[in-house]
Amino acid sequence: MPRSGGFYRTRGKRVFDIVVASLMLVAFAPLMLALTALVAIDGGRPFYAHPRVGLRGRTFGCLKFRSMCLGAAEMLPRILASDPVAAAEWEADHKLTNDPRVTRIGAFLRKSSLDELPQLFCVLRGDMSLVGPRPITEPELFRYGPARSAYLAMRPGLTGPWQVKGRNDISYDNRVTLDVNYGRKVTFRRDVKIMALTALSMLRLTGR
């Protein structure tokens, strides 16, 4: 279980989130406007809000740049039904390594993690933190088992230890362990280090 107390955990972290997220939105505004235009070229909405579970179990819309083609949700059942390998991968990680629904600009956004920039608005809104556990869907909560309470005690993060210690290449169980261990020791120094390592990870284009 996450430890209580400590100025940074109880107050400082939220102040840090608001200040840094605001500065980042100003700095990235031109880039975000350009990406919005590029994603919208196919006529679809440039953003989408996927339901995720947040602090104390409250559901919120996790904002992202759209990285998939129009009608992607309707395509998924057909893909999983026709491809056993894809079905097994989806069951294990809720992701597909070679997802045919991803657009060309979407592939770049995912590799660079730029698709997650709109989540800065979620941070300002108080639904997320700059650093924390990876935001998950309601069905994924069961995979946390006894660690469920640890996840629900924190705001999900724009980045976190999972982002810098393997990203998409670590197992789900290891990701849960990283989230729980992070919650046991939340410090300003650790958050800054994770954010710095995240920036390096983005430059390596290791996402998907």
PyMOL commands that set and color helices and strands:
alter all, ss='L'
color gray80, all
select helices_A, chain A and resi 7-42+55-57+72-82+84-93+104-112+114-116+119-125+138-152+161-164+167-169+172-184+188-203
alter helices_A, ss='H'
color red, helices_A
select strands_A, chain A and resi 47-53+59-65+129-131+157-159
alter strands_A, ss='S'
color yellow, strands_A
deselect
rebuild
show_as cartoon
